[in-house]
Amino acid sequence: MSNAPDVLLGDIPPFRAVVRSATDASATTVTADDSGTLFVNLSTSVHTYTLPTITLGKGKVWHFHNAESTETLVITGGTASVLMGGADGNLATTITSDQVAGESTTIICDGTYYYALESNGTWTAT
C-alpha cells in the first residue's frame, strides 16, 4: 500500500484573484474555477459561501477573509459532514468565523473532504 497522494496541490498559485462580497446578506456560490481566489467578506449581515461538490473541488484551494467586525463569515461544504475544521477539528457541514475583522482561513479539497487550514481567529464547526 502506497502513501503517495493522488491529488497534488503544489502547482496552485497562492492567489489568482480577489472577490469582495456585497455589503448585504446575499450569499456567494464558489465554483471550482474560483480556485486560488481570495474572497473578502464586506457584508454587515451574515454572508455564506457555498463550496462546489466534493468531486468538482478535488485539488482546488480557496481563501476567505472576514473584513467586517459586526458579522460572521460562513463557509458550507454543501453536503453534510464533509468539511473538517473549526476549533474542534471534527467533520462539519459549515464553519463560521467570529464577528472579528481579520479572521481568515484557507480551504483545500482532496476529493473526499474539505479541510480548513491556516485558520486565523476562532472558527466554529457545526
Summary of the structure (lengths in Angstrom):
residues: 126
radius of gyration: 13.8
end to end distance: 33.9
largest distance: 50.1
contacts: 384
relative contact order: 0.20
helix: 6%
strand: 39%
